[in-house]
Amino acid sequence: MTEASEPREPDLVDRLLAAFDHLLDVVHDKVLRPIIMAARALAYGFIIVLVALVFVAALIIGFIRLLNIYAFHGHEWITYASVGAASLILGLVIWRRRRPLKLRK
């Protein structure tokens, strides 16, 4: 009974399995974790962009309906002209704020 209670030295199989486990931990931490984090960021980015796109589309549709019903009842062309003018002005402002490729760094 005294032999079973004494601590024994790990045999070759235990040492090899411990080394293999350590190797897998290192590979996971150094290789797989950055890949998983990048994939998560990419997936969440796509989701955020799609939700924002749906939200902007819903806002534009709501704005056009609001103008058609309350502001320019019976004159839909004024609604489309005003939304087009607002889009053109916003596009020009964005275009004006752009910088040449050399200055972006």
N, C-alpha and C positions, 0 to 999 in steps of 0.2 A: 504494500500500500504506500510505502514511502516513495516509491519510484514514480507513481502517478501524480503526486502532489508537488514534486520538484519541477521547477521550470526547465523546459528542454530547449535546446537550440533549434531554430527553424531548419528544416531540411531543404534540399535543393528545389523541390517543387514550390514550397512556400515562398522562397526567395524569388524564384522566377515569376510567380504570379504577382508578388508585391511589386517587382520591377515593371511588369507589364501594366499593372494598374497605375503605377506612377507615370509611365509613358503615355497611357491613354488620358490621364488628367492633364498632362502638359500639352498634348495635342489639342485637347478640348479647349483649354484656356488660351493657347496661342493662335490656333487656326480657326476652330469652329465658332468660338464666341464672337469674334469680329464679323464673321460671315453672317451669323444669325442676327447680330445687331444691325448690320447694314440692310439685311432683308426686311427686318421689322421697320426700320426707318423708311425704306422704299414703299412698303405696303401701307403704312400709316400715311405717308405723303400722298399716295394715290387716292386713298380714301378721303383725305382732307380736300384734295383738289376736286374730286368728284362732288363732294357735298357742297363745296363753295360754288361750283358751276351750277348745280341744281338750285341753290339759294339765289344766285344772281339771276338765273333765268326766271324763277318765280317772282322776284322783285320787279323785273322788267315787264313781265306779263301783267302783274298787278298794277303797275304804274300806268301801262297803256289802257287797261280796263278802267282805271280810275279816271283818267283823262277823257276816255270815250263816253263814260256815263255821266260824270258830273261837270266837267269843264267844257267840253266841246260836243255836246249832245247833237247828233245829226251831222256833224262835220268831222268825220274821221280823218280826213286828209290833214287837218291841222294837228291832230295827235301824232300822226306818222311824221309830219314835217318837224314837229318840236322834238320828238324822240331822235330823229335823224340828226337834227342840229346839235342836240346835246351829245350824241355819240361822236359827231364830227369834232366838236370842241374838245371833248375828252381825249380823242385820238390825237389831236393836234398838240394838246398840252403834254401828253405822254411822249409824242415824237420830239417835241422841243426839249424835253428834259434828258433825252438820251445823250450818251457820250460816245465819241469815236472809240474804236476798238483799242487803240494804243493807250488811251487814258483810263481804261477800265481797271488796270492793274493797280 
